[in-house]
């Protein structure tokens, strides 16, 4: 798991009726450690429109994004392993996964070692 927190909203593909959810949102409090869910290389660590993000590219070419951070603990070019602390949560946190321009459900990245995810509202 990227954070020690329950899942708030699961991934949902965009449809013609709505935008969906391009990642998994977690029910976090500010300051939780955010850990890499898979090994890879940090390709982005910085601010976009006033929000902090980290992107890690994996050996298979897919990119995991760690969004809406309070602080960043890595730099572009850093090689990370599973569990490497990437930063800390702000009042919200989302884990995303992309293959090229296509958004994928990142649940497969966090299911390793878990039997199921618990959804809360």
Buried (B, 14 or more C-beta within 10 A) or exposed (E): BBBEBEBBBBBBEEEEEEEEBBBBBBBBEEEBBBBBBBBBBBBEBEEEEEEBBBBBBBEEEBBBBBBBBBBBBBEEEBEBEEEBEBBBBBEBBBBBBBEEEEBBBBBEBBEEEEEEEEEEE
